Amino acid sequence: MSFILRPIDTVETITPEDFTANYLKPRRPLVIKGLTSNWAAREKWTPEYLKSVVGSKVVPLYDNSKADPSKPINSSAAEMPFDKYIDLIMSEPTELRIFFFNIFKQAPQLLDDIAFPKDLMGGFLESMPSMFFGGSNSVTFLHYDIDLPHIFHTHFGGKKHVILFENKWKRRLYCIPNATYALEDYDVLNPDTKKFPALEGVEGIEVFLEHGDTLFMPTGYWHWMKYVEGGYSLSLRAWDASVSRKAASVYNLAIKGGLDSLLKMAFKANYAQYREKLAVKWANRELAAGKPF
């Protein structure tokens, strides 16, 4: 036994009252299969169509390698024209993925093909819709989003494997101090619990997203994602209504974003090694105390 993973709640549609009471307020993940049923994007956003509207714009690409301690998080590994990249992910396995791409700056007409689910909740950051692309074998490392939004993550194309954890497990997940991601030395699908004993018994949620599915990820949820087949996803972000959550978002952006990047560049490997040792220490302490948080 390692992680204890249960299936996610899944509905075709949901009323605003049900969504608020059972998922938004208690911060529980949900898959809504029919949320995009009236989106033009569901049928229109084929690989060929996206290539036609974005063209050969050169985009940064990311791989599955561990972050360089001398660089800020999310430093790119390569770059490629967008249309050639789409051809790549749809034709063969690759680790290369596009991270947090505001495709709507390149093709604003795409906004006409989607609809923010404002009937379910408010607070959407309408200037920040973003897309993520990956080929089979590309992995998004285990992390939570630094600005702590609620996220509606809609997938297009082939299947995408997602594993989620509540933020209360962060130390048992070997969360790196001053960061929003975990040690990258363990395999989320098959963790070595002899080397990382605090992972034993951590509870999570597992889901395979299919074309048109929308995953609601509440604020602060840890997520690991792997493209089973080449595909792409759209994330719509919304603020949590609580003032304390917004304050935590500002803190994260300042400390876990700006300050952390400066320290990484200044102290490089020494800083990385210190933080990793501290993550292990904290995880072992939580495990000994029998706590998830």
PyMOL commands that set and color helices and strands:
alter all, ss='L'
color gray80, all
select helices_A, chain A and resi 16-24+41-44+47-54+82-91+103-106+108-113+167-169+197-199+243-289
alter helices_A, ss='H'
color red, helices_A
select strands_A, chain A and resi 4-7+10-11+30-32+58-61+78-81+97-101+130-134+139-143+150-157+160-165+203-209+214-217+222-227+231-238
alter strands_A, ss='S'
color yellow, strands_A
deselect
rebuild
show_as cartoon
